[in-house]
Amino acid sequence: MVDLYIMRHGQSTANRDNIFTGWSDVALTTQGVDQAKVAGQKLAAANVHFTQVHTSYLRRAIQTANIVLEELNQLYLPLHKSWRLNERHYGALRGMNKDEAKAEFGAWQVHQWRRSYVAVPPLLPTTEAKRQYPLGLEPRGESLAMASARLLPYWQDVIAPELRQGHNQLIVAHGSTLRALIKYLEQIDDADIMQVEVDNGSPIHYQLDDQLKILKKEFV
Ligand SMILES: O=C(O)[C@H](O)COP(=O)(O)O
């Protein structure tokens, strides 16, 4: 048996302002910092010992992971960062207020973009190279299915082998990438994933067997 904990970052400035975020690199709010502290305290109370922590290239997740590790008194742990754990890329929606998007495109369409497995948001015409994202790596926009396709190699190549060795792992990531991971782990079908929500700063615990099948799931 091994323990996997997954959690979404604390509230970001864009979450507070109801703005589509994706790969925009926004910071935590004071409330988000507090959520991360409380999550870390809950994990400390659960007396979990991780061997590694995984997060994205985005500061809201990295900041959350560091706060959690501080509360756990395990700041020494390796913190692995991968762009594969980044939030689903919201394409041309990023930076747009979600209510204004509903007024412009209709509530049904916006809900499809936000919660369906296959809906692709309006694409950016191009993306620029950034130091952390070489040219061509940053998507122009992603459906949840597209985000899942670039997330799962990280699960299969990096996280799953550690779990199979009995090493407890913590993933601090994003609403959509965690929905993609939950869909994969729990074998949720494409229609039912629309109902799954992941709250800011709320850890989920999976107890897995040595085949990584779920023995128990609980909200911490
Ligand atoms: O990228 C975003 O805007 C948020 O992280 C999550 O957005 P959602 O609630 O539309 O999935």
PDBQT file of the ligand as one rigid body, heavy atoms in Angstrom, charges set to zero:
ROOT
HETATM    1  O1  LIG A 301      -7.249  28.284 -15.408  1.00  0.00    +0.000 OA
HETATM    2  C1  LIG A 301      -8.207  28.723 -14.745  1.00  0.00    +0.000 C 
HETATM    3  O2  LIG A 301      -8.908  29.681 -15.090  1.00  0.00    +0.000 OA
HETATM    4  C2  LIG A 301      -8.510  28.062 -13.429  1.00  0.00    +0.000 C 
HETATM    5  O3  LIG A 301      -7.372  27.517 -12.921  1.00  0.00    +0.000 OA
HETATM    6  C3  LIG A 301      -9.552  27.000 -13.502  1.00  0.00    +0.000 C 
HETATM    7  O4  LIG A 301     -10.545  27.379 -14.315  1.00  0.00    +0.000 OA
HETATM    8  P1  LIG A 301     -11.916  26.550 -14.461  1.00  0.00    +0.000 P 
HETATM    9  O5  LIG A 301     -12.705  26.745 -13.195  1.00  0.00    +0.000 OA
HETATM   10  O6  LIG A 301     -12.547  27.188 -15.654  1.00  0.00    +0.000 OA
HETATM   11  O7  LIG A 301     -11.552  25.116 -14.671  1.00  0.00    +0.000 OA
ENDROOT
TORSDOF 0
